Amino acid sequence: MRQYELLLAPIAAWLMAQGIKFVISLRKDGLQFQDLYVSGGFPSSHTAFVISVSSLIGLRGGFDQPLFAAMATVSALVIYDAVGVRRSSGEQAVAIKELADKAGKKLVSRMHGAKGHTPIEVLGGLAVGFVIALVFYLLV
């Protein structure tokens, strides 16, 4: 199974983050199946996904290796995108929806699902990703 850990760890991290999000959303707004796959929220599944791979590469091969440096760079880009670009585009989508509602126009409901992350949500994803990588490192 170790030969597949760089594939399985991020999948496990994504599933764990989405599961945590789903449980949190159950407490907030009841059973909404779209909460199983919607982006945004705590913890960031994007961050958990990339951090699990980066951490596992670092734990297995060393944090001073070029492969870890490359994956850390990709992880930083994904996290920057989640906090910066996707968050601002999500805020713009909300503003457009509000303007359309005021004008009496109905927009596609999909607009509410695309949003980015706050720094706290990213830190949660970072923790989930690292814990999953540690589990794979210690148990596989």
ZINOR-V443102 format. One record per backbone hydrogen bond with DSSP energy under -1.0 kcal/mol. NH is the residue of the N-H (numbers start at 1). CO is the residue of the C=O. If there is no record, write none. Layout:
# ZINOR-V443102
nh | co
NH | CO
NH | CO
This chain:
# ZINOR-V443102
nh | co
4 | 1
5 | 2
7 | 4
8 | 4
9 | 5
11 | 7
12 | 8
13 | 9
14 | 10
15 | 11
16 | 12
17 | 13
18 | 14
19 | 15
20 | 16
21 | 17
22 | 18
23 | 19
24 | 20
25 | 21
26 | 22
27 | 23
28 | 24
29 | 25
30 | 26
35 | 32
36 | 33
37 | 34
38 | 34
44 | 121
48 | 44
49 | 45
50 | 46
51 | 47
52 | 48
53 | 49
54 | 50
55 | 51
56 | 52
57 | 53
58 | 54
59 | 55
60 | 56
61 | 57
62 | 58
65 | 62
69 | 65
70 | 66
71 | 67
72 | 68
73 | 69
74 | 70
75 | 71
76 | 72
77 | 73
78 | 74
79 | 75
80 | 76
81 | 77
82 | 78
83 | 79
84 | 80
86 | 81
88 | 84
89 | 85
90 | 86
91 | 87
92 | 88
93 | 89
94 | 90
95 | 91
96 | 92
97 | 93
98 | 94
99 | 95
100 | 96
101 | 97
102 | 98
103 | 99
104 | 101
105 | 100
111 | 108
112 | 109
113 | 110
115 | 113
117 | 82
122 | 118
123 | 119
124 | 120
125 | 121
126 | 122
127 | 123
128 | 124
129 | 125
130 | 126
131 | 127
132 | 128
133 | 129
134 | 130
135 | 131
136 | 132
137 | 133
138 | 134
139 | 135
140 | 136
